[in-house]
Amino acid sequence: MRKKRVERTIAQDHSKVCFKPCGIERKLLERVVLDEDEMEAIRLSDFEGLYQQECADRMGISRTTFSRMIERAHRKIADALLHRKALSIAKEVYQGEQNGIK
């Protein structure tokens, strides 16, 4: 059985943000989706310059979870930049939320 997902604190909604390489129509590009919690991890760690423990505390998660999340986010961003893919930020929808359960 899967462990219950810890509710994460997200300070801003970035779900309407998308980046793409210049000169290529978006419909022709592969897309990489950055989850909203991964975007928040990028904001806190890379933009705000906070240490991982402080980022984790602000998001209400463990430092090891934060570490895995920031690593995933960096890999996705690198993939989009290096392989000329569109990058978009999306809110995660979980099985329970789809059925009206939170």
Helices and strands as residue ranges (DSSP letters): E 18-19, G 26-28, E 31-35, H 36-42, I 43-47, H 52-59, H 63-82, E 86-90, H 95-98
